Structure formats: C-alpha cells, structure tokens
C-alpha cells in the first residue's frame, strides 16, 4: 500500500486551472520501502496488466517540476495490453488543496521525460511504482545524431549509405598510379565542367587525402549526365549522377547529382555499444505494408538453445525523426571448455512499432548509422 507524508505549502493557482506547488516535496523512506522485493524484469512484466512507453505531458507540478497525480502520458507504444493514446497515471506527488503528499515508492516524472510504465490497475489513473518496474527511459545517443533530419520535408531527402555520394569505376584501374591518384582525389581537368557539375566535381575530389606527392593527377576526359543505383536508407535507388571519365580507365565514376535539401548526409558512425549484432554496416531491414513491422536481417550464430547456439530479441527507442533498434543476444549456458565452430548464418528478428515508420530513419543504437530499409510492395 502506498504511504504519503503530507507537507503544508502555499498553493499558487495559475491560469487555465493549473497549479504549481512552490515547495519541493521530501521523500520519506520507511521500513516498507526499504523492504521492497527486488523482482526481475521478467517477473515485473509478468505481474503487470499493462506496460507502456510514453512521454509525460505538462500538468500541475511542484516547484522542481515533479508532476502531481494524476499525470498525463502520451503513449508511444504498448508493450503489454492496450489502451488509448493518452492515459493518466499516479505519481509520487499528490496535491490536495494547500498540501502535497509524497509517496515513498512512487515515480517522480517531469514534463517531456519518457517513461516505461508498469501497472496492475484495471482502470485509470494507473497506479505506478518503482518497485513494480516503472522507470524513466533515457534517450538513445543514436537518436540525437539525427535531430537535424528534416522528417517532414516533401519530397523526403535521400540518405546515401554504403559508398556514399561517389560510386567508384566498376572496371577498376590498370595501374597503381591511377588508382592512388583516384583514391587521393588528385585530378586534372582536360574538359570543361558542364553547368551544374561543379558540386559533383568537388565531391569527387573530397573523397581522398594527399599522401603520395609524386603521384601524377588522373586526367578527367569527359563529364556527362547519367544515372546509377545507390544504396540509401530506403534500399537501392536509381538516381541522377554526373559521370566522370578518366584517361586510361575503362568506366567512369558516378557522383550523385542531387544537392541539399534533396539529399541528407548521414552523420559519422560512433561506438555506442560493444560489437555484435545490430550494426548499420552489416544489417538490413524490410518494412511491412502497414509500416509497423520491421524485419531486421543480420549475421549471427545458429539458432537454438545448445551451447554453441544463440537466440536474439530486438527492442527500440524512437522519436519523431528516427527509430534506434538494439539486438540483444540470448546465449545458452555452455559446458566448461566447450569449443564452438566459427559458424555465421543470416538471422532475422521482427521489430513491432506502435506507429508506422513513415519518413523516419531506422538506425542502429550500437553505432548510430542508418540501415537500408526495403519497403514491401
């Protein structure tokens, strides 16, 4: 049972029926709180009637911003059970007249925070507690990398992946000197740049760093419009290019002809987590027709519960611009000294979203990179 300590405070009534409590509530720790049984996440999930993730909405609060009961939550997704898009939940703070009560095991959310709520309640306002598993969900650093992505832009920007803005000549190079010159961005024009191709030429030159001063430049003999297939965060796409031909090289380099805002450059990769499944370099995804189920493909161990087998589960954090997924490995207990063969197979996991992916970018929470998503036709 929840216990409260009541603090007499002066209540400042603001406009539109909202109230703020100037005093900061103090938490009272009792023997009951100290003896709160530690349940595993699986036990907390099993005991709850409803588990949801959502953003706390503004409402009556204490001076330091802790929301009073009942507080409103905009639900991002239901992990267990179902319900409306906005629900009410109890918090640690109960405001009654000029007094504020503080529950010993209640949650202390603030407006704008994201929380995972566990409740055994049959109706609203949902009862919550820290012991039952309710906890604040910290933002993923991978999501922060994509804050500048213009998700509402029409048309949606292209996000190049893989080789990026420049596709190398598929024929390769006949000499080491021409290859080094290309890799280092050493070029000399033997033809005029057509109108509109200067940006593409800059992208071509920017792909390398000078390291070999005695390598002669690679001669650009022709620049023409064309098209090529690029890897993007929405799968393979045929896009307009500038084709750069070189002396002594059989095929041209293709440079993406699109410029901002039609193209959005992905941020650099980071190391947010240990290596393993769930990275943007090896993974790919397929989106269902409804847009709410993402099937992720990745390289993993053979499936099963044996000592050399593994299973996987996927979870995600999301905001208005991106969805950051994490693939967790479930390893079966191995026998001491068990030697496992180095087998790797293509595995899949299904990520179920509370709302369609839409124009948002699917990214790995491990490195922050975008993953190519093929949309079901």
C-alpha positions as CSV (number, residue, x, y, z in Angstrom):
1,X,0.0,0.0,0.0
2,X,1.3,3.5,-0.8
3,X,2.0,5.8,2.1
4,X,2.2,9.6,1.9
5,X,3.9,12.2,4.0
6,X,1.9,15.5,3.8
7,X,3.7,18.8,3.5
8,X,1.7,22.0,4.2
9,X,2.5,24.5,1.5
10,X,1.1,27.6,-0.1
11,X,-0.6,26.7,-3.4
12,X,-0.1,29.1,-6.3
13,X,-3.0,28.8,-8.7
14,X,-2.0,29.5,-12.3
15,X,-4.2,30.2,-15.3
16,X,-6.2,27.6,-17.1
17,X,-6.8,25.6,-14.0
18,X,-3.2,24.5,-13.5
19,X,-1.5,24.6,-10.1
20,X,2.1,24.8,-9.0
21,X,3.5,23.9,-5.6
22,X,6.4,26.2,-4.5
23,X,7.8,23.7,-2.0
24,X,9.9,20.7,-3.0
25,X,8.5,17.5,-1.6
26,X,10.8,15.4,0.6
27,X,10.9,11.7,0.2
28,X,10.1,9.6,3.3
29,X,11.8,6.2,3.5
30,X,10.1,3.6,5.7
31,X,10.6,0.0,6.5
32,X,8.1,-0.9,3.9
33,X,10.0,1.0,1.2
34,X,13.4,-0.4,2.3
35,X,12.0,-4.0,2.1
36,X,10.7,-3.6,-1.4
37,X,11.2,-7.0,-3.0
38,X,13.6,-6.9,-5.9
39,X,11.8,-8.5,-8.9
40,X,13.5,-9.5,-12.1
41,X,12.4,-7.6,-15.3
42,X,10.6,-10.8,-16.5
43,X,8.7,-11.0,-13.2
44,X,7.8,-7.4,-13.3
45,X,6.5,-7.8,-16.8
46,X,4.5,-10.9,-16.0
47,X,2.9,-9.2,-12.9
48,X,1.8,-6.1,-14.8
49,X,-1.6,-5.8,-16.6
50,X,-0.3,-3.0,-18.8
51,X,3.2,-2.0,-19.8
52,X,3.6,1.1,-21.9
53,X,6.2,3.6,-23.0
54,X,5.3,7.3,-23.4
55,X,6.1,10.9,-22.9
56,X,5.0,12.8,-19.9
57,X,2.7,15.8,-20.7
58,X,2.7,19.2,-18.9
59,X,0.4,19.4,-15.8
60,X,0.3,20.6,-12.2
61,X,3.7,20.1,-10.7
62,X,5.9,21.0,-7.7
63,X,8.5,23.8,-7.9
64,X,11.2,21.5,-9.1
65,X,8.9,20.1,-11.8
66,X,7.7,16.8,-10.4
67,X,4.2,16.1,-11.9
68,X,1.3,15.6,-9.5
69,X,-1.2,12.9,-9.6
70,X,-2.9,12.1,-11.9
71,X,-0.3,13.0,-14.6
72,X,-1.0,12.5,-18.3
73,X,1.2,10.3,-20.6
74,X,1.1,10.4,-24.4
75,X,1.6,6.7,-25.2
76,X,4.2,5.9,-27.8
77,X,3.6,2.1,-27.7
78,X,2.1,-0.6,-25.6
79,X,4.4,-3.4,-24.7
80,X,1.6,-5.3,-22.9
81,X,-2.1,-4.7,-23.0
82,X,-3.7,-1.9,-25.0
83,X,-5.5,1.4,-24.4
84,X,-5.9,5.0,-25.6
85,X,-3.2,7.3,-26.9
86,X,-3.2,9.5,-23.8
87,X,-3.6,7.9,-20.3
88,X,-3.4,9.1,-16.7
89,X,-1.0,7.7,-14.1
90,X,-0.4,8.2,-10.5
91,X,3.0,9.7,-9.4
92,X,4.8,10.2,-6.1
93,X,3.1,13.5,-5.6
94,X,-0.5,14.1,-4.6
95,X,-1.6,17.7,-4.5
96,X,-4.7,18.4,-2.3
97,X,-5.6,22.0,-1.6
98,X,-2.6,23.6,0.1
99,X,-0.8,20.3,0.9
100,X,1.4,18.0,-1.0
101,X,1.7,14.3,-0.3
102,X,4.8,12.3,-1.3
103,X,4.5,8.5,-1.8
104,X,7.5,6.5,-0.7
105,X,7.8,4.3,-3.8
106,X,6.1,6.5,-6.4
107,X,7.6,7.8,-9.6
108,X,8.8,11.4,-10.0
109,X,8.4,12.3,-13.6
110,X,8.7,15.7,-15.2
111,X,7.1,17.0,-18.3
112,X,8.8,15.9,-21.5
113,X,10.5,12.9,-20.0
114,X,9.9,9.4,-21.5
115,X,8.9,6.7,-19.1
116,X,8.2,3.0,-19.2
117,X,5.1,2.4,-17.0
118,X,4.2,-0.9,-15.3
119,X,0.8,-1.1,-13.7
120,X,-1.5,-3.7,-12.3
121,X,-4.5,-1.3,-12.4
122,X,-7.7,-2.2,-14.3
123,X,-8.5,1.4,-14.9
124,X,-7.2,4.9,-14.9
125,X,-5.4,6.6,-13.3
126,X,-2.9,3.8,-13.5
127,X,-1.2,3.0,-10.3
128,X,2.6,3.1,-10.7
129,X,5.7,2.4,-8.5
130,X,9.4,2.0,-8.8
131,X,9.2,-1.5,-7.2
132,X,6.8,-2.6,-9.9
133,X,9.2,-1.7,-12.6
134,X,8.2,1.8,-13.7
135,X,11.3,3.7,-14.8
136,X,12.5,6.7,-16.8
137,X,13.7,5.8,-20.3
138,X,16.8,7.7,-21.1
139,X,17.2,9.0,-24.7
140,X,19.4,7.0,-27.1
141,X,22.5,8.8,-28.2
142,X,21.9,7.3,-31.6
143,X,18.7,9.3,-31.9
144,X,20.5,12.5,-31.0
145,X,22.7,12.2,-34.1
146,X,19.6,12.5,-36.3
147,X,17.9,15.5,-34.7
148,X,18.6,17.6,-37.8
149,X,16.9,15.2,-40.2
150,X,14.0,17.0,-41.9
151,X,11.4,14.3,-41.5
152,X,8.5,16.5,-42.7
153,X,10.2,17.6,-45.9
154,X,8.5,16.9,-49.1
155,X,9.9,15.2,-51.0
156,X,11.7,13.2,-48.4
157,X,15.5,13.7,-48.6
158,X,17.7,10.8,-50.0
159,X,20.1,9.4,-47.4
160,X,23.0,7.8,-49.2
161,X,24.7,4.8,-47.5
162,X,27.3,2.3,-48.5
163,X,29.8,4.1,-50.8
164,X,28.0,7.3,-50.1
165,X,27.9,10.1,-52.8
166,X,30.5,8.6,-55.1
167,X,30.5,5.2,-56.8
168,X,34.0,4.2,-57.9
169,X,34.6,3.0,-61.5
170,X,33.4,-0.6,-61.6
171,X,36.2,-1.6,-64.0
172,X,38.9,-0.8,-61.6
173,X,42.3,0.7,-62.5
174,X,45.1,-0.7,-64.8
175,X,48.0,1.0,-62.9
176,X,48.9,1.6,-59.3
177,X,49.5,5.3,-60.1
178,X,46.0,5.9,-61.5
179,X,44.5,4.1,-58.5
180,X,46.4,6.1,-56.0
181,X,45.6,9.4,-57.8
182,X,41.9,8.5,-57.7
183,X,41.9,7.4,-54.0
184,X,43.7,10.6,-53.1
185,X,41.4,12.9,-55.1
186,X,44.2,14.1,-57.5
187,X,42.6,15.1,-60.7
188,X,43.3,17.4,-63.6
189,X,40.6,18.6,-66.0
190,X,41.1,18.0,-69.7
191,X,37.5,19.1,-70.4
192,X,35.2,21.9,-69.4
193,X,32.8,21.2,-66.5
194,X,29.2,21.4,-67.6
195,X,26.8,23.7,-65.9
196,X,25.7,22.3,-62.6
197,X,28.5,19.7,-62.2
198,X,30.9,21.8,-60.0
199,X,29.4,20.4,-56.8
200,X,29.8,16.9,-58.1
201,X,33.4,17.5,-59.0
202,X,34.1,18.9,-55.5
203,X,32.6,15.7,-54.0
204,X,34.9,13.6,-56.3
205,X,38.0,15.5,-55.2
206,X,37.0,15.4,-51.5
207,X,37.0,11.6,-51.3
208,X,40.7,11.3,-50.6
209,X,43.7,12.7,-48.7
210,X,47.1,13.5,-50.3
211,X,49.8,11.1,-49.2
212,X,51.9,10.5,-52.3
213,X,53.3,13.8,-53.6
214,X,54.9,12.2,-56.7
215,X,51.8,10.5,-58.0
216,X,50.6,12.4,-61.1
217,X,47.0,13.5,-61.3
218,X,44.4,11.4,-63.0
219,X,43.1,13.2,-66.2
220,X,39.3,13.8,-66.4
221,X,38.5,13.5,-70.1
222,X,34.7,13.8,-70.0
223,X,31.8,14.8,-67.7
224,X,28.3,13.8,-68.7
225,X,24.9,13.3,-67.1
226,X,23.8,9.8,-66.3
227,X,22.2,7.7,-63.6
228,X,23.3,4.9,-61.2
229,X,22.0,2.7,-58.4
230,X,22.9,3.9,-54.9
231,X,22.3,2.3,-51.6
232,X,20.1,4.5,-49.5
233,X,18.2,4.2,-46.2
234,X,15.2,3.2,-48.3
235,X,17.1,0.5,-50.2
236,X,18.6,0.6,-53.7
237,X,17.5,3.6,-55.7
238,X,18.3,4.7,-59.3
239,X,19.4,8.3,-59.0
240,X,20.7,11.1,-61.3
241,X,24.5,11.4,-61.5
242,X,27.4,13.1,-63.1
243,X,29.6,10.6,-64.9
244,X,33.4,11.4,-64.7
245,X,35.5,9.6,-67.3
246,X,39.3,9.3,-66.9
247,X,42.2,8.7,-69.2
248,X,43.3,5.0,-69.0
249,X,40.2,3.9,-67.0
250,X,37.6,1.9,-68.8
251,X,34.5,3.0,-66.9
252,X,33.5,6.3,-65.3
253,X,32.9,7.2,-61.6
254,X,29.3,8.1,-60.8
255,X,28.8,11.1,-58.5
256,X,25.3,11.8,-57.1
257,X,23.9,14.9,-58.8
258,X,21.4,15.7,-56.0
259,X,22.2,18.5,-53.6
260,X,20.5,19.6,-50.3
261,X,17.7,19.7,-49.5
262,X,17.1,16.7,-51.8
263,X,19.9,14.8,-50.1
264,X,20.8,14.4,-46.4
265,X,24.3,13.4,-45.4
266,X,24.4,10.7,-42.7
267,X,26.3,11.6,-39.5
268,X,29.6,9.8,-38.8
269,X,29.4,6.4,-37.1
270,X,30.0,6.2,-33.4
271,X,30.8,3.4,-30.9
272,X,27.8,3.5,-28.6
273,X,27.9,-0.2,-27.7
274,X,30.0,-3.4,-27.9
275,X,30.4,-5.0,-31.3
276,X,27.9,-7.7,-32.2
277,X,24.5,-8.0,-34.0
278,X,22.7,-4.7,-34.6
279,X,25.1,-2.6,-36.5
280,X,24.5,-0.5,-39.6
281,X,27.4,-1.9,-41.7
282,X,26.1,-5.5,-41.9
283,X,22.4,-5.2,-41.2
284,X,19.4,-4.6,-43.5
285,X,15.7,-4.5,-43.0
286,X,12.3,-5.0,-44.7
287,X,9.2,-3.0,-43.8
288,X,5.8,-4.5,-43.9
289,X,3.0,-2.9,-46.0
290,X,1.4,-1.5,-42.8
291,X,4.7,0.2,-42.0
292,X,4.6,-1.1,-38.4
293,X,6.7,-4.3,-38.6
294,X,10.4,-4.1,-39.4
295,X,12.1,-7.4,-40.1
296,X,15.8,-7.0,-39.4
297,X,18.4,-9.3,-41.1
298,X,21.9,-9.7,-39.6
299,X,24.8,-12.1,-39.2
300,X,24.6,-14.3,-36.1
301,X,25.0,-17.7,-34.6
302,X,22.9,-20.7,-35.5
303,X,19.5,-20.7,-33.7
304,X,18.7,-22.9,-30.7
305,X,19.3,-23.5,-27.1
306,X,22.5,-25.5,-27.3
307,X,25.9,-24.4,-26.0
308,X,27.0,-23.2,-29.5
309,X,23.7,-21.6,-30.4
310,X,22.1,-18.3,-29.7
311,X,18.7,-16.6,-29.9
312,X,18.0,-12.9,-30.3
313,X,15.4,-10.3,-29.3
314,X,15.1,-6.7,-30.5
315,X,14.0,-3.5,-28.8
316,X,13.9,0.1,-29.9
317,X,13.7,3.7,-28.8
318,X,12.1,6.3,-31.1
319,X,11.4,9.9,-31.5
320,X,9.8,12.0,-34.3
321,X,12.8,11.6,-36.6
322,X,14.3,8.2,-36.1
323,X,13.9,4.7,-34.6
324,X,17.0,3.3,-32.9
325,X,17.0,-0.5,-32.5
326,X,19.1,-2.8,-30.3
327,X,19.5,-6.5,-30.9
328,X,20.2,-8.4,-27.7
329,X,21.9,-11.8,-27.7
330,X,20.4,-14.6,-25.6
331,X,23.2,-17.1,-25.1
332,X,22.5,-20.6,-23.8
333,X,24.7,-21.9,-21.0
334,X,27.8,-23.6,-22.4
335,X,29.7,-26.5,-21.0
336,X,33.1,-25.7,-19.4
337,X,35.8,-25.8,-22.1
338,X,33.2,-26.1,-24.9
339,X,34.8,-25.2,-28.3
340,X,32.3,-23.8,-30.8
341,X,32.9,-23.8,-34.6
342,X,33.0,-20.3,-36.2
343,X,29.6,-20.6,-37.9
344,X,27.7,-17.5,-39.0
345,X,24.3,-17.5,-40.5
346,X,21.7,-14.9,-41.6
347,X,19.3,-14.4,-38.7
348,X,16.1,-12.2,-38.5
349,X,14.1,-10.6,-35.8
350,X,10.8,-8.7,-36.1
351,X,10.5,-5.2,-34.5
352,X,6.9,-4.1,-34.0
353,X,6.3,-0.4,-33.9
354,X,3.4,1.4,-32.3
355,X,3.0,3.6,-35.3
356,X,4.3,3.3,-38.9
357,X,7.9,4.1,-39.6
358,X,6.9,6.6,-42.2
359,X,9.6,9.1,-43.2
360,X,11.7,8.4,-40.0
361,X,15.2,6.9,-40.3
362,X,15.9,3.4,-39.0
363,X,19.2,3.4,-37.2
364,X,21.4,1.1,-35.1
365,X,21.7,2.1,-31.4
366,X,25.1,0.5,-31.5
367,X,26.7,2.9,-34.0
368,X,24.1,5.5,-34.9
369,X,24.2,4.6,-38.6
370,X,21.2,4.2,-40.8
371,X,20.1,0.8,-42.1
372,X,18.7,0.3,-45.6
373,X,15.0,-0.5,-45.4
374,X,13.3,-2.2,-48.3
375,X,9.6,-1.3,-48.4
376,X,7.2,-4.1,-49.2
377,X,5.3,-3.5,-52.4
